[in-house]
Amino acid sequence: MATTSWQITLDRPHVIVLEHGYFSARRRVTVDGREILSIRPPLTSALRLWNTVTEHPFTIDGHPCAVRVDPSNAVSYQFDLVVDGRSQKTGQPVTPLPYPGANGSREGRWMFAGFWWALPLAFLSVMIGMVGNRVNNDTLLYVAGFVGMGLCFSIGRTYVDRPLMGVLRCLLVLAAVIALTVVRTR
């Protein structure tokens, strides 16, 4: 589990610690050593949380706070603490995420928007890689299909608000997988 901590001073100094499981999507938040949030999602929820920006609100000394978990860069998670509506990382105002989830958390729109157009393109990428592998017995094509799938899902998360741009970029990824398959099967 990854651990991130913040030291803040409100009415008095506080230490907030976030423990986050990369693959399990488990989240545990403690304030001054006292657990205030523990999420242990079942597998189906873990898959949703793994790809979605989430925000977990709580209160310290009457101040609204939240821990934000953001998988947007597709390689690692970004963590931020929001206190009184301001990011501790940037100092800028942060608007809360709009969709409430389980345990009082709030979730981004990935599962409601980008996932549905990225899914068929990601599936096609895997299928093209698998067909290329069967035709040419080339493991690289098999791996390329799964890499293309990961890229399409990453693009889906990034371009939730601009689906046309996201679809075009996923089509470019798909074209690259097709081109690699054609080149490798000759």
C-alpha positions, 0 to 999 in steps of 0.5 A: 500500500502506498502511504501519503501524509500531510501536516496541516495547522487548523486550530492546532497541528494535525497529521493526515495519513492516506494509505492506498492499495494500488490494485485493491483500491483500498483506502484508509485515512487517519487523522492524528493516528485515529482512523476516520475512513476505511474502504475495502471494496469488493472486486466489482467496486475495486475495478470501478474505483481503480479507474475513477477519480474519487474524493473522500470527505471528512471534517477536522475541527469543524473544517470540511476536508477531503482526500482526493485520489486521481488515477488520471495519468494512467501510470500512478495515482495522484493524491491531494488533500482539500481543506476548506475547498482549497488544494493543499498541493496547489493552494487553488480552489477545488470544486467537489466531485459531483457524483456521490458513491459508497461510504460518502465518497464522491466519484468522477464521471469516468464510469458514466462517460468515458468508459462506454466509448473507450470499451469497444475500442479497447476490446477491438485492440485486444482482439486485433492483437490476439488474432495477430498472435494466432496468425503469426504466433507472435507474442509481441502482437498479443502484448500490443493488443493489451497495451492498446487497451490500456491506452484507450482506457487512459484516453477515456479517463483523460477525455471524458469531457471531450469524447470526440477527441478521445475517440479519435485518439483511440482510433489512432491507437487502434490504427497503430495496433493494426499497422504493427499486426500487418507489418509483423505478419508479412 
